[in-house]
Amino acid sequence: MKNKFLLIGMIASLVIACESDDTADIIITDNSVINNTTNNEGGNEEPGATTVNLSGVYLEDLTLDAANDYIITGPVLMSAGTTLTIPAGLTVRAQPVGVNAYIAIQQGAQINAVGTSTDPIILTSNASSPSSGDWGGLVICGSAPINSTIDGSTDTSTSEVGGLSYGGNTPADDSGSLQYVRIEYAGGAIDGNAELNGLSMYAVGSGTTVDYVEIFEGSDDGIEFFGGTVNANHIVVVNAEDDSIDWTEGYTGTLTDVYIQHGTSHDKAFECDGYNTDFSNEAGYFSGPTVTNVTVIGANDGSEAVRLRAGTQGLFTNMVLTDFEEAFDLDGDTGDNPTGQGVLDGVLGITDVTFNNIVTKLKNDTGFTFTEADFITGDGNGTGTDVATWGAGWTIGVN
């Protein structure tokens, strides 16, 4: 079916602004030719292969063809009611123009990207010598709850880049499927409050499938959860230059089988906020995911592995942490950021963890008094995740 689309400059008319977010709306405009098709018979292409440039707001389904080569030249935005389908084994490349090229699945749209362990889908840079931050990565916006709007409301917020609406009152919202997908050289920040990650998930619901996903050599966070209820399984983040896993705005899903490996440039393995401290906790609850089977390999450079702050809750089970100065750093206060209260209430804690070459297991800066034993049980019992088995064939860079 022929795709109908509008110039990206019309995005403002398609996006609903939010009354409950103080993050500046940053609209990236792109005046390039949209979906321009050319034939190429040289370079790295197959003789006679067709190259299709992707950019713009798509108003009908977009199904990619494995026989073509696709280049993302600007923001690609799937509108409500549409589906982006990417077949197994396809590599989609983005021009190395930083955050001016990304894929966004807007509220009400879906992505159907289902690869296999032998034929993964790869979203990567088109640079001859790719590097972190070459493009903006994948953004998914759903209608699941966020705590930056009133609990139970259908109010929405707007994404840090692009001004895309997200949030609502549909916990089981379905934004499609990501399976055996590798996202390479993505992410980047415009300023301190606006950034794109390898995979940015805004209020993504539990009806969405996220399974077997790797973020490789990203410039910002590997995966960031802005609220939502999505369950993510078999996650690999290698060499993220900021945090590998980041959550905020009341994320309450599950993370199962997570492998994180730090490179030379990095921040935390997990950075966990109970709510968006740049705004407020309108809904009155905190992030509280369940995290199971985690292996984190640090760079042995005096850094910390996990930071828990702004009242976040969360239950971690079966972890292995290797080569860090600090394992868990808890920050907060006795007011609006009661991270320590979560420990006392049994809704923030670690069960079965093994520390390898860790200097300090727990640092308590919460304002609450509790012991290491209140927070950590089963010291020495963690086995982590078996990435060598489930990551075989489709991941790269795993030591």
N, C-alpha and C positions, 0 to 999 in steps of 0.2 A: 504494500500500500504506500502510495506517495505520502511523504511526511509534510505536514503543514507546520509552519513555524513563523515566529515574529522576530524582529531584530531584538537583540538583548537590551537595547535601550528602553524597551517597553515593559521591562520586568516590573517596574514600580506599579504599573496598573494591575498586575496579576498577583501581587503579594499583599497580604493583609498586615498592616502594622499592628504592633502590640502596645497596649496601654500599660503593661506591667513589666517593662524591661527598660533599664536606663542605659543599656549598651548602645553606643552610637551605631546607627544603621550605615553600613558602608556598601554602597552600590558600585559594582565594577561594571563599566560599560565597555563594549567591544564592537567596533565598527567593521570588523573583517567580513568577508563574504562567508555566508553560512552554508554548510553542507556542500561546499564546492567539490566536484568530482573531477579528477584528472587521471589520465593513464600514464603509467611509468614503465619504462623498459630498461632500467639501469639501477645502479646502487645496490641496495640489499634486497630489492624486490624480486619476486618471481617474474620472469618475462611475461608481459601482458597483464600483470596484476593491476587492479584498480585501487587507487588511493582515494579515500573519502574523508574530507575534513568535516569535523563535527563542532558546531558552535551554535548557540541560540536557545530559544524557548520552544520546546516541542509540544504540540497540541494533540498529537496522535501518537500511537505506539511507535517505538523505534526498535526494530529488530536488526541486529548486526549480522552480517553474512561472513562465515568463516573464509570465504574465497577472497574477501577484500582486506585491504589494509586501512586502518582507521587512525586518523590523527586528530586529537583534540586541540583546537586552535584558540578556544576561549571558553567561557562558562557554558556548560551544557546543562540545561534545566528541563527536567521532565515535569510537566504540569499535572494537576490533579486528574485522575482518571486514565492516565497513560501508564505504559509499562516499557521499561528499557530491558531488552533481552540480549544477553551476551552468551554466545555458545561456548561450550567447553573447548579448551585449547587455544582460544583466541587471545592474542596480545594486542591491547589497545595502547597507543602511545600518545603522549601529550607534548606539545611544543614546550620547550624550557623557558616559559615566561612567568614562572612563579605562581602566585595565587591568582593570576589572571586566567588560568586554565584549570577547570575542575569539573566534576560531575556532581550535580545536585538532584536528588530524588525528593521533590517537594511533597508537602502534605497531600495525601490522597493518591499519590503516584506509587509505583512499585518498581523494584529492580528484580530481574530474574537472571542471576549470574550463577549458574550451577556448573562448576567444573568437576573434575575427578582427580584422584591422586596422581594419575598418569597424564592427564590433560588439564592442568589448572588454568584458570583465567588469570592473565597478568595485565595489570594496569601500571604503566611505567613511563619513563621519560623517552622522548625522541632525540635527546642530545647524543652526539657521537661519543661523548665522554660524560655519562650521566652522573649527577651528584645530588645530594639531599637538597630539597627545596626547589627542584626544577619545575614542579607543578603543584596544584592545590589539593589533589587527592579526591576522595569520595565523601560526599555529604548526604546524609539521609535525615529527613525531617518527618516526624510522625505526630500522632495526636494522643499519645499516652500522657499521664499526669507529670507535672513538674511542680516543684514547691516554690517557684518564683511567681506563681499565680495562686489565687485563692483556692483552697481545697474544694474539689468537686465542681469547679467551674470549667467552662469550655473556653476561657480566655487563652490567648496565645502570647508567646514571646517572639522575638526576632533573632535570627542567627547573627553571630559576630561579623561574618562576611556575607554580603549579598542581601541582607535584610529579609531572609526567608522565614516564614511563619512556622512555629512548632509549638506543641503542647496542646492539652485538652483533657478530656475525661474518658478516654477509651483505653484502658490498660492493655487490652488484647489487640490493639491496633496492628495491622499487617502491612508492612512496607516491602514485602517480598522475601527473596532468598539470596544469601551470599554463601556459597559453599565452594571450597577449594579455590580461593581467590587470593592472589598476592598483589599487594600494592607497594610499589617501589618508588623511592626518591621524591616523595610527596611532602606536603606541609609547608608552613611558613607563616610568619607573623607580619602584619602591617604596622601595628603598634602594640602597646602593652595590653590592650583590651580586645584586639581583633586578630584572630589567627585561624588558620586551617591546619588540620592534622592529617595523618595518613587516612584515617577513617573517623569522621565526625558524626556522632549519632545523637540527634536532637529529639528527645521525647519519643524514641522508637519503642514500639509496643512489643509485647510478648508473642504476638502472632507472627513476628518476623523471625526468619531463620538466619542465624549467623553461626556458621560452623566451618572450621578449617580455614582460617584467615590469617595471613601473615602481613605484617608491616615491616618493610625492609629499608633501612637507611633513610629515615624520615627527618625532616628539619625541625619539626615541632613535636607534639605528642604523637605517640603511635596511634592509640585509640582514645577518644574522649567521649564520655557519656554525659550528656546534658539532660538529667532527669531520665524518665522513661522506665520501662520494665523489661526490656529485651534481655534474653538469655543468650550469652555468647559462649561457645565451646570450641576447644582446640585452637587456641589463639597463640600466635608467635609474634613477638616484637623484637627485632634485632637492630641494634645501633640507632635507636631513636635519640635525637639530640636534645630533646626536652624529656618530659615524663613518658614512660612507656604506656602505662594505663592511668587515666585521669578520670575522676568522676565528680559531679557536682549537681546541684539543682534537684536533689532528692532521688537519685538513681536507686532503684530497688530490685534490679534483676539478679541474675546469677552469672558467675564466671566460673567455668569448669575446664580444667586442663589448660593451664597458661604457662608458656615458656618465655622468659625475658632474658635478653643478653645485652649487656652494655658494651659500647665501644669507647673510643677515646673521649668523645664529647657526649655528655648526657646530663640529665637531672635525676629525678627519682624513678624507681621502678613502678611504684604506685604513689600517686598524689591524690588524696581523697578528701573532698570537701562535703560537708553536710548540706550546704546551700551556697548560693552565689553571694559571696560577701560584698560584691560590688553593688548589690541591690538589697534584698531582704528576704527572709523566709516567710512569705505571705501565707503559705499553706500550713505552717506550724509543725511540719515533720522534717526528718533528716534523711539523707541518703543512708541506705542500710542493705547493701547487697550481700549475697552469700558467695564466698570465693573458695573453691575447692581444687586441690591438686595443682600446686604452683611451684615452679623452679625458677629462681632468679640467680643469674651469674653476673656478679659485679666486675668492675675494672680494677679493684684493689687499689683505689686512689683516695681513700679517706672519706668517701661519701656515705650517704644514708640510703637505705633500701625503700622504706615505706614511711610516708608522712600521712598522719591521720589528724584532721583538724576541722574547725568550724562545726563541731557537733556531730561529725559523721559517726554513723554506726556501721556495723559490718562484722560478719563472722567468717574468719579464715580457718580452713582446715587442711592439713597435710601440705606443708610448705618446706622447701629447702632454700636457704639463703646462703650465698657464698661470696666472700671477699668484700665486706663492707665495714666501715668504721662503726656505723650505727645500723641496727636492724629496723627498729620501730621508733619513730619520733612522734609523740602525741602532743599536739598543741591545742590550746583553747582557753576558756576562762569559766567562771562560775555564773556568767550571765547568759548572753545570747549564743555562746559557743561552747556548750557543755560536753565536750568530748569525753572528759573524764567520768561524767555521770553515766555514760554508756558502758564504761568498764564496770562500774559498781552495779549497774542494772543487768549485767550479763548480756547486753546486746552489742558489745564491741569486745572482741577477744580472739585469741589464737589457740587452736587445738592441734597438737601434733606438728611440731616444727623442729627442724634440724638446722643448727647454726654451724657453718664452716668458715673459719677465719673471720669471726665477728668479734669486735672489741666490746661494744656496748649493745646489749640485747634490747633494752628499753630505756627511753628517755621520756620522762613525764614532765611536761610543761603545761599541764591542763588547769592547775589551781585546785585539783581534787587530790586527795590522798588515797593511794592504793599501792599494793605491793606488786612485784613482778609476777608472783604466783596468782594474783587476781586476774592478770591479763593473759598470761601464758600457761597452758597446761600441756603435758605431753612433750616436754623438752627432750629432744633427741629421737622422737618417734616419727618425724616427717620423712617421707620418701619422694615427695614432689610428683612431677608428671613424667610419663614415659614418652618424651617427644621423639626419641629415636625410632619408636614404633609408629605412632600415629602421624608423625611429621615426615615420614620417609617418602621421597619421590617428588614432593611438590614444594618443599621449603628450600631456602638457600641461606647460607651464612651461619647455620647452626653448628657450634663447635661440639 
